[in-house]
């Protein structure tokens, strides 16, 4: 059976400020798109997050499968997103793993994103939660450096814990992830990655506008459909 990534790849409601996230929500709304990923990790002020939720309630968006959360988001916020938008994958950074007890009861909804600092804390136990959110460009950086994060991820490759992904561009020249993608070929590194990394929800984390993200998604669907459906 052929795999089709058109449903798996999600446009990203990203931004450095609440205003920029809200702009993307309104842009998606104009296009009658009802599914997207939400990135809240940068939005520090709870009042700003509440403004985003308020705009979401008035939008046509019905499904937010993946939410990149902050370590200080409340249980009420998690519950609001689960109840109203069927959110299933709540992604967290490695350094906040020790702070997850506040979200007891939601452990299996949490997915771990590794850093690129060549350090894995002994507190990290990915099996305690839902599994990995592999940031694919981070993985490429880690692979090039052969970091401890890279080896930790590889050690789990036979486990069914690769639930979801963030996807950005990647620069070979700088060995760096690109959150603002300037050319479509910045996604071509994906062809070099092992298939086990790719989960059910793959969220575009680029800060590019929705028009650009739609172009990226078309390219990514074609690239990944070819990658996964080629004759071995």
N, C-alpha and C positions, 0 to 999 in steps of 0.2 A: 504494500500500500504506500502510495506516494505521500510524503509530508508536505504540508502547505503552511508557510509561515505568515500568511496574510492576517490571520487572527492573533497570532502570538506576538507580533511586533506592535508595540503601543507608542503612540505619540506621547511626548512628555510635557506636562504642565510644570515648567521649570522657571527659575528666576532668582535673582539676588534679593528681590524685594517682593512684598505682597502685591504691589501694583503690577509688576511684570508677570507674575503668575496669573493674576486676574485678567490681564490683557490677553494671555493665551487662552484662558477659559472662554472669553468673549469671542475670540477669533475662531475657536473650535465650534462654538455655538452657531455662528453664522454659517458654518459649513454643514450643520446638522450631523456632526460627529457625536456619537453617544458614549464612546469608550476611550479612556486615556489613562496614563499613569500620572501620579501626583508626587512631586518632590518638595517636601516640607523641611528638609534638614537645615536649610539656611535661614528659614523664617523663625528668628529667635523669639519675637514678641508674641505671646498667646493672643493678644488683641488683634494682631495682624493675621494670625492664622484664622481667627474667628471671622474676619472680613472675607477671607478666601472661602470659608465654609458657607457664609451667607450668599456669596455670588454663586457658588456651586448649587445651592438649593434652588436658585431661580433659573439655572441653566438646563439644557436638554441632556446633560451628561447623566447617564444611568449606571454606568459601570466604571469602577476604578480598581482594576484587579491588583495593582501594585502601588504601594505608598512608601516612599523613602522617608522614614520618620526621624525626629529628633529624640535625643535621650530624655528630654524633659516633657515630652508630650504626655498628656494624661490618659488614664483609662477611658474617660468619657470621650475623648477625641477618637481613640481606637474604636470604641463601640459605635460611635456615630458613623464612622466610615464603613465599618463592617455591616451595620444595619441598613444603611441607605444606599451604599454603592458596591455591595458584595465584595469588599476588599478582602483579599486572601493572602497576599504576600506583603508583609511589613518588613522592610529592609533596614538593617542597623549596621553601624560601623563597628569594627573590631574593638576599638577602645572603650565602647560603651557596653560591652558584654557583661561586665560586672554590675551594671546598673539595671539589668532587666528584672530583678525581683519585683519591682513596682508593677510589672506587667504579668505577674503570676496569673495563670489561667489562659494566657494568650501565647505561651511559649511556642506552640506548634504553628503559630502564625508568623513567627519571627524568622528572618533569614539573614545570615551573616555575610557582610561585605568585608573582605580582607583589605588591609592597608598595603602600602608598598615601602615599608620602612625596615624590612629585613628583621622583623621581630614578631614572634607569636607568644603571647602571654600564656602561662600555664592555666589561667582561668578560662581560656577558650576551650569550649567543649561543644562543637557544632551539633553533636548528636542530642544535646539537651533541648534543642529548638527545632524548627521546621527543617532547617538545612542551610545550604549556601545560596546567597545571591552573588553570583560571579560577575563582577564588573569586568567585562571582556577586555577592555583596553588596559585595565590594571593587571590582569593576568598576563597580557603580552609583555608589559614592563617587567613583571616579576620573572617571567620565563627568560627574558634576555639577561637579567641579572642573576638568575638561579637563586632566588631568595628563599628564606625560610617559609614565607607565605606560599610560594609556588610549590615547595616540597610538601607542605601541610595539605594543600588542596589535592595534589597528586596522590597522597597517601589514602585519600578517601574516594578515589575514582571508581571503585567497584560498588560503592554504596548508593542507594537511591535517594540522595539528599541534595541533588542539584535542581532546585526548584525554579529559580528565576534569574534574570540578568539585568544589569544596566549596560547600555551600549553607547559608546562614544567613538570618536575618531582616534587615530593613533599615528604618531610621527616616528618613523624608523630613524630619521636623522637625529632626533633628540631623545629617542626612547621615552616618549611622554604621551600620556593620554590627552586628547583634545576635546574640551568641552564646548568650544566653538569650532564647528567644522567648516572649513573653507573650500574644500574640494571633495567630491564624492569618492575619489580613490582613497581617501583617508580611512575608509571602511574595509579596504581590500585585505587587510591583515587577518580578517575573520576566516579567510580561507586556510590559514595556517594553524588554526586552533583545533584541538580535539573535540569530537562531537559530544562527548559526555558532559561538557561544560554547559550546554545549551538547555535551558529550562522551558517551562510552559508559558511564562510571561517574560517578554524581552522589551524592556522600556528604554526608549531613546532619552538619554540624559543631557543631550546637547542644549545649549542656551539659544540656539538658532530659533527663529520665529516659526510659527506653525506652517506657513507656506513652504519653507525650506524643509521642515521635518517631513512633510508629506512626500516631497521628492526623495528624501533619504529613505523613507519607508518603502517606496516602490523599488528603489535600488536594492535595499536590504532583503526584501522578499524574494526578488529574483536571484540575488547572490546566494542566499541560504537554501532556497529551493533547489538550485543547481548543486550546491555542496552536498546536501543530504540525499538527493535523489539520483546522484550519479551512479553508474554501474561500477561496482568494485571489482 
